[in-house]
Amino acid sequence: MAERAPVWVEYLMRAGYAARGVVYLLTGGLALLSAWHGGSGEDKKGALSSLFGQPFGQSIILAIATGLLCYGIWRLVCGYMDLEDEGNETKGVIARIGQGLSGAVNVALSLSIARLALGSSGGGGGKEALTSKLLAMPFGQIIVGAVGLGVIGAGLAYLYKGWSEKYRENLRWSPILEKLSTPIRLGLMARGVVVAIIGGFFLFAAMQADADQAGGLSQAFELVRSQAYGRYLLGFLAAGMFAFGIYCWIETIYRVLPTRQSKGTKTIAQHLKAHA
């Protein structure tokens, strides 16, 4: 067991999950509207752009950017300090590297959102620009392909976490959560499907050596909508993304950090095991 973590990392974690929840609630809600009325689903930046023109919209976007910065820093610190007690074996090291990568991505996203709030394009380009730079590097196709496989693996991990209810190991037990198992599982599995599709875009970009094939959330929504019964599939997926936003808020309140867990506090998994 790693040493007990300082209290500030817990505040950092909860602020990050709260901001992440707002982003996915907005994204899922706009995708639901898209499925109902037609049009393309929004990605995260598109969802946040919809706040412009609303009362205190810019302040809300900056607050979300700050929260996501907290989440990104927390993931970086989490991996470095082993706050989730992953250990130093191969499996634990891989998990901690994944936490660090997640942190880096969220820090970059928070800065991008902050530029959006302040009215700066920040140069644009998104995933296509990043993929183009990677493809231009020696062994670029292999690197982009590896990124794609890694993202697909992350998507499958979300699917497994929802299907197997592994999330029970990280949430403090509460009778309320027993009634929320369905939206939690739906949210995690929908998130897994979307992430896996995005990973597929990267893999296809590597195979075609074409950065334009790389895509994000809005492209994933468009792909789903283009299928037979795509409107209904998009609606189901959008409901799942909205549910994932709810799950992020559940984590804000009920997430248990192993290195901060108080004596007597039990996770859902520990409670079920004790009452089996």
C-alpha positions, 0 to 999 in steps of 0.5 A: 500500500502506498503512503497516505496521500495529502488532502489536496489531491482529493480536492483536485480529483473532485474538481476535475470529475465535476468539470468533466461531468459538465462537459459530457452532460452538454455533449450528450444533451446536444447529441440527443437533440441532434438525433431528435431534430437532425444535424451533426452531433457536437464534440466537446469544444462544440458543446462548450461553444453553445454556452457563448451568448448565455448569461455568464457563458464565458465565465462558465467555460473558464470554470470548466477549463479550470476544472479540467486542468485540475483533472489533468494535473490530478491524473499526472500526479496520480500516476507519478505518486501512485495515488490509486495504489497500482504498484510497480509491477508491469501491470501497475506501471502500464496503468500509471503510464495510462494515467499520465497520458490521460492527464496530458490529454486533459491538460491540453484540452483545458488549455484549448477550452480556455483559448476558446473562452478567451476568443483565441483559435489557438491555431486550430487543427485538432486531431488532424494537425496532431496526426499530420505531425506524427505521420511526418515523423520517422516511423510515423505510420507505426506511431499513429497506428500504435496510438490508434490501438491504444485508444481502441484498447482504452475503449474496450477497457471502458466497455469491460468496466461497465459490463463487469461492473468493475467501477464498484471497486472505486466508488464508496458504497451508498444505497443510492448507487444501487439504484443507479447501476443501469445509467452507470453501466450505460455511460461507461459502455457508451463511452467505450464505444465512442473511444473505440471508434475514435481509435479506429479513425487513428488506425485507419489514418495510419493505414492510409497515411492520411491525417484527414482520416483521423477524427474525434467525437463529432466524427464518431457521432456522424459515423453512427448516424450514417448507419442503418437506423443511425438516428436511433443508434445516435440517440442511444449513444447520446443517452449513454454519453449523457449517462457518462456525465452523470457517472462523472458527477457520481465520481465527484461525490463517491469516488474513493482514492485508495491512498486517502480511504478513511478507516471504516469507509467501504467501496461498493465491492467491499460492501457486497463482499462483506454481505455475500 
